[in-house]
Amino acid sequence: MTTQALSVRGVTYHVEEVGEGKPLLLLHGFTGSGRVWQPFVSAWPGWRLVMVDLLGHGHTQVVPPSRCTMEHQVQDLLYVMDALGHSRFACLGYSMGGRVALALAVTRPHRLLGLILESSSPGLAAFAERSQRRQTDEELASFIEQQGIEAFVQRWESIPLFSTQRRLDAGVLARQRSVRLAQATAGLAASLRGMGTGCQCSYWPQLGRLRMPTRLIVGAWDTKYRAIAEAMRTRNPALNVEVVNGAGHTVHLEQPTAFAESVRGFLAEVAESAVSMTDWP
């Protein structure tokens, strides 16, 4: 595994690469880091995994909210992939990372050969919804700053979205908690204020224009994001939806084998399609 500190548009990014073959950019969710993908470093042979700590997370340099927007994040990731020599790549994003991956897909479609969104969304369609969500995220950001990371993690792990994780092995939960506790309070607060769901624009209108192979992976117990995935497919019937049994929001954590197999099968289809169209650089 190769670890690098890349200077990108004035920000130092923490990036890890492992494997050989075609590039696959992996984007974690809120409170995560590139570490969440380490259990899968051998799961997708023939692909070079690029694991990036997104703005506000992990070992990437902490920046103010004005530098922690979706637009800046997309531009930074394109620079990261350019610096690593990857002109075209597949992308997998979980939750917040899925929103970033979709932003890449709709704004720079020529760069992506395939797209996998795990438990993610195109944002909120209505202005009123976005306004309310910004207020909620501001309250959470203030809580993080005032109460500290340990109190926040305890609160975050208790929200209903993660209730299905209570079935997991204690060791798995401990590893996830260690990633969350390693975050910087200022980083998480900046992420909420700059790149929260209420801050980004809605990508619902752009879904019909997606042409690259796209798979939406959702857990059977995650009723909210199952409904979002089905609504996304209504906008674009070419989107492939895969529902994983025995999982809630964090499919990669709750059903890692099924998740790895789903991604592996999809990547095989992407590779075959790309070769037939001579798409690889």
Secondary structure in CASP SS format (residue, H / E / C, confidence):
PFRMAT SS
TARGET T0000
AUTHOR 0000-0000-0000
METHOD secondary structure of the structure
MODEL  1
M C 1.00
T E 1.00
T E 1.00
Q E 1.00
A E 1.00
L E 1.00
S E 1.00
V E 1.00
R C 1.00
G C 1.00
V E 1.00
T E 1.00
Y E 1.00
H E 1.00
V E 1.00
E E 1.00
E E 1.00
V E 1.00
G C 1.00
E C 1.00
G C 1.00
K E 1.00
P E 1.00
L E 1.00
L E 1.00
L E 1.00
L E 1.00
H C 1.00
G C 1.00
F C 1.00
T C 1.00
G C 1.00
S C 1.00
G H 1.00
R H 1.00
V H 1.00
W H 1.00
Q H 1.00
P H 1.00
F H 1.00
V C 1.00
S C 1.00
A C 1.00
W C 1.00
P C 1.00
G C 1.00
W E 1.00
R E 1.00
L E 1.00
V E 1.00
M E 1.00
V E 1.00
D C 1.00
L C 1.00
L C 1.00
G C 1.00
H C 1.00
G C 1.00
H C 1.00
T C 1.00
Q C 1.00
V C 1.00
V C 1.00
P C 1.00
P H 1.00
S H 1.00
R H 1.00
C C 1.00
T C 1.00
M H 1.00
E H 1.00
H H 1.00
Q H 1.00
V H 1.00
Q H 1.00
D H 1.00
L H 1.00
L H 1.00
Y H 1.00
V H 1.00
M H 1.00
D H 1.00
A H 1.00
L C 1.00
G C 1.00
H C 1.00
S C 1.00
R C 1.00
F E 1.00
A E 1.00
C E 1.00
L E 1.00
G E 1.00
Y E 1.00
S C 1.00
M H 1.00
G H 1.00
G H 1.00
R H 1.00
V H 1.00
A H 1.00
L H 1.00
A H 1.00
L H 1.00
A H 1.00
V H 1.00
T H 1.00
R C 1.00
P H 1.00
H H 1.00
R H 1.00
L E 1.00
L E 1.00
G E 1.00
L E 1.00
I E 1.00
L E 1.00
E E 1.00
S C 1.00
S C 1.00
S C 1.00
P C 1.00
G C 1.00
L C 1.00
A C 1.00
A C 1.00
F H 1.00
A H 1.00
E H 1.00
R H 1.00
S H 1.00
Q H 1.00
R H 1.00
R H 1.00
Q H 1.00
T H 1.00
D H 1.00
E H 1.00
E H 1.00
L H 1.00
A H 1.00
S H 1.00
F H 1.00
I H 1.00
E H 1.00
Q H 1.00
Q H 1.00
G C 1.00
I H 1.00
E H 1.00
A H 1.00
F H 1.00
V H 1.00
Q H 1.00
R H 1.00
W H 1.00
E H 1.00
S C 1.00
I C 1.00
P H 1.00
L H 1.00
F H 1.00
S H 1.00
T H 1.00
Q H 1.00
R H 1.00
R H 1.00
L C 1.00
D C 1.00
A H 1.00
G H 1.00
V H 1.00
L H 1.00
A H 1.00
R H 1.00
Q H 1.00
R H 1.00
S H 1.00
V H 1.00
R H 1.00
L H 1.00
A C 1.00
Q C 1.00
A C 1.00
T H 1.00
A H 1.00
G H 1.00
L H 1.00
A H 1.00
A H 1.00
S H 1.00
L H 1.00
R H 1.00
G H 1.00
M H 1.00
G C 1.00
T C 1.00
G C 1.00
C C 1.00
Q C 1.00
C C 1.00
S C 1.00
Y C 1.00
W H 1.00
P H 1.00
Q H 1.00
L H 1.00
G H 1.00
R H 1.00
L C 1.00
R C 1.00
M C 1.00
P C 1.00
T E 1.00
R E 1.00
L E 1.00
I E 1.00
V E 1.00
G E 1.00
A C 1.00
W C 1.00
D C 1.00
T H 1.00
K H 1.00
Y H 1.00
R H 1.00
A H 1.00
I H 1.00
A H 1.00
E H 1.00
A H 1.00
M H 1.00
R H 1.00
T H 1.00
R H 1.00
N C 1.00
P C 1.00
A C 1.00
L C 1.00
N E 1.00
V E 1.00
E E 1.00
V E 1.00
V E 1.00
N C 1.00
G C 1.00
A C 1.00
G C 1.00
H C 1.00
T C 1.00
V H 1.00
H H 1.00
L H 1.00
E H 1.00
Q C 1.00
P H 1.00
T H 1.00
A H 1.00
F H 1.00
A H 1.00
E H 1.00
S H 1.00
V H 1.00
R H 1.00
G H 1.00
F H 1.00
L H 1.00
A H 1.00
E H 1.00
V H 1.00
A H 1.00
E H 1.00
S H 1.00
A H 1.00
V H 1.00
S H 1.00
M C 1.00
T C 1.00
D C 1.00
W C 1.00
P C 1.00
END
